[in-house]
Amino acid sequence: MARQIVPSRSFHSLLTSRHYPLPSPAPPLRPLLLPKALSRATAAATPQLPRRGRRPVVAASASAPAPSSSETEAVPGAWGKVSAVLFDMDGVLCNSEEPSRRAAVDVFAEMGVDVTVDDFIPFTGTGEANFLGGVARVKGVKDFSTESAKKRFFEIYLDKYAKPNSGIGFPGALELIMECKNAGLKVAVASSADRVKVDANLAAAGLPVSLFDAIVSADAFENLKPAPDIFLAASKNLGVDTDECIVIEDALAGVQAAKAAEIRCIAVTTSLDEDALQQASPVFIRKDIGDISINDILVLSTD
């Protein structure tokens, strides 16, 4: 059962509650385990799985048995041991970036301010306060109240775009989560969104919170992505060192946060193109979460 799960309550109480437990300070950073070149023998012994469709769990070495249950520890691959995967939510698990921008446009329209969905792209992945407040600064909105704007944003977003089981989950998200768990990896949501949006999005995507070993949201943090705090807290909550974690991100701020935390990162091009994401040097880039295999995670193949 994931920690920090908020019990079912009214929408108002979800918006106003700030009683989530604060994460413990992150453990001291250990040197980042950088990849070593695969020898011909190692490369030949490592099974390569197709990029599309669901794949069976494959061990990193042909001589090691494939994990068959969540009680089996994953076999270290050529890129080092992997014990946990930290999933960003918007743009990774949930196809929610565009709906979020449309809800934000609605908020500004109610204030009589003309904005477009593209105005919010530079602030993607940085948390609702900066997502809305950044555009307000650019547009010169006077007397802008971040808290009022956030409250209205959540009301519009949950009412129009994130109804339970509305199908906003990316194809392949649930399958990859289950493959990670079956390989003995811990899984967490590590999002710059407030917890009310995390819960709404997971419900809309049909992803039970009970799937995750930890859920870390923006509420308890002053510094959001691209600061490393959320990823460091997720690593701490899981009890896994940062050099045994993998982050999956779609936003430039998220990839930068993973780099700041010295955690290896797989990026997906659901929000930004490959050239934009390359600025933060992820280990490699895929189209979306359905294009990531368990073999990618265990071995971190860049082929």
N, C-alpha and C positions, 0 to 999 in steps of 0.2 A: 504493500500500500504506500502510495507516495506521501512524503511528509509535506507539511504546510497546506494541506487540503482544507479549504473553507467549507464548513457545513452549509447545506442548502438553506438560504434565507431569502428575504425579500430583496428586490432589486435595490431599494433605497439603502438597506443595511449593507449590501455588498459594496455600494458606492462609498458609503461613509465610514466603513470599518477600516481601521488601520492597526488591527491587533494581530497581524501575522507575526510569528516568532522571528526575531532577528537571527540571521545566520551567524555562526561563529566565525572569527577571523580565519582567513585562508591560511593553509600551511605554507611554510617557506617555499619559495619557488626552487625547483630543481632544474638543472640544465636541460634544455630542450633536446630530446633525442632526435637527431637529424638522420635522414635516410642514408644508408650506404648502398653503393652500387651493387646490384644483383649480379652474381657470377653466372656464367652460362649454365652451370650445373644446377644452381638454385632456381634460376628462371625456368629451366626445363622441368624441374620437379614441382613447380607451383602451378596448380590448375588455373586456367583462365576462364572466367565465366562470361556469358553474353551480357551485354549492357541492358537489354530490354527484357521485360518479363520477370517473374519471380524466380529466384535461384535457390537451390538447396544450400544448406550451410556447408562450406568447404574449408577444411583446415589449411593453414598456411604451408604445411609441409606434407608431401605425399606419404611420408612414413608415419605421420601421426594420425590417429583416428579422428574422424569428423565429430564435433560435439553433437550430442543428440538431445540434450535437455538443458533447461535453465540451471541445473545444478552442476553442469560441466564447465570448467574454466576454459576460456578460449586459448588456443595454442599461439604463442608468440610468433609473429611473422617476421619477414626479412626487415621490416621497418620498425621493429620493436614491439613490446607488449602493449596490447590495447585491452582495457578493462571497463571502459565506460564511453557512452556516446551522449553528448549534450546537444539536443535538438533546439534550434531556434523555432519559434512558432509561426509568426506571420511570414508567409513566403516560403516556408520550408515544409511544415506539417499541413498548413492551411493556406488555401488560395485566397488570402484575405487582404493583401496589400491594396489592390484596386478598390474593393469595397470600403476599406478604411479611408482612402482618399476621397471617395464619393461622399461618405458620411461627413468628413471634414469640410468639404465644399458646402454641404447643407448647413453646417454650423455657421460658417462665415456668411452664407446667404441670409440667414436669419438676422445677422448683425448689419446687413446692408453692404457687405464687402464682397466685391467681385473677385473670385479666385478660380483657378482651374486645378484639376487633379495633378497636373505637371508641377505646380508650385510646391507640392509636398514631397516630391521625389528626393530632393537633397536632404530631407530630414527623416527619411525612411529608416526604421530600425533604431531610432534614438529615444523612444518613449513618447507617450501622448503629450506630455507637457511641452517638450521641445518640438514635436511634430506640429502641434497647433501654434505654440508660441513663436516658433521660428518664422512661420509664414506671417504671423501678426506683426512681427518686427520688420520683416521685409516690406510688408504692405503699409507700414506706418499706422497701424490701428491704435487709436488712443484709448486709454482706460480699459485695456484688455485684461480680463480676469482669467488666468489660466485654470483655476479650479472650476469656475462656472462653465468655461468652454469645454473642459474635460467631462464634466457631468452631462452636459447636453450632448457631447459627442457619443458617450456611451449609451445614452438613451436612444439616440437615432440609430447607432450602429446595431445595437441588440434588437431593436424593433424592426429594422428594415433588412439587415444584411446577415445576421447571425442567429437565426432561429434554430432550435435544436434539430439535429439531423437534416440540416438544409443542404448538405452535400458540398461543403466548402473544403473538405479534405482533399489533398492531392492524391491521385491514384498511386498506390505503392507505399504510402506512408505507413499504414497499419502493418503491411507485410514486412517492411524493413524493421520496424520496431520489434515485431515478433521474432524475426530472424536474429536480431541482436540479443534478445532475451534467451532464445534457444541456444545461442552460442556462449551463454554465461556472462554476457555483458550487462552492466547496469545502464539504465537509460533515464535521462532527465529532460524536462523542458527548462530552458534557460532563456527567458524572454524579457525584453525591455518594456513590454506592455504591462499594464496594471493587472492584478489578479482577476478582477471582474471580467476583463476581456479574455484573458487566458482561459478561464472556465467556460465562457460563452463560446469561444472558438472551438475548444476541444469538444464540447457538446454538439456544436453545429457540424463538426467533422466526423462525429461518431467515434471519437477516441476517448474512452473512459479514463478519468484521472488515475484510476487504479492500475493502469498499465505502467505508470512511471514510478521509479524509485524516489524521485524528488521533483518538485516543481518550484522553480525560483522565478519570481516576477519582480516588477520594478518597485513595488510599494515600499520595500524596506531599504531602498538604496538612494543615496543622494547623487552618486555618480553612475550614470547609465552608459551603455555602449556609445562611443568606442572605448570607454574605460573598461578595464578587465574585471571589475568587481563582481558582476553577475556570474561570469564563468568561474571565477575563483570560488565563489560561494557554492555553486553547484558541485564543483569538485570536492569541496570540503564536506558538504552535506552527504555526498555519496561515499565518503571515506576513500576516495581514489586520488592518487597523486596526479597533478596536472600532466605529467609526461606519459601517463597511461590513458589520457582522455583524447577523444576526437570531437571536434565541434562541426556541426553542419549548419551553414549560414547562407543567406541570400543577399544581405545588405552589406555595403562597404563598411559601415560602422561596426557591424558584427564581425566581419573578417578582421578588422583592425583590433577589435576587442580580444579576439582569440589570439592574435599575434602578441598583444600586450601581456596576455596571461601566459604566454609561451605554451600554448596548446595548439596542436596541429589541426588544421581546418580544411574541410571540403566545402567548396562553394557551389551554389546552384544559380543558374541564370534566369530565375523566375521574375526578378525585379530589375536587374541590371545586366548589361551585356558583359561578355567575357573580358573585354579590354578594360572596362571600369573596375571589375573585380580584381584584375591582375595587379592593380595599384597596391593592394595589400598583400600580395604574394601568398595566396592559399596554396596548399600542397597540390591540389588539382581541382578542376572545375567540371561539373556535370550539368546537363540541361535542367533536371529537376530531381526530386527525391526518388522517383520511380526509375531513374537511370543510375542509381547507386546500388551496388551489390554488397552483400556481407563480405565477399572476398575483397572488395575495395577497402572496406573498413579494417579487416584483419591484416591485410597485406599492404594496403595503401599503394596499390599499383598505379603508376602514372601512364600506363599504355593507353 
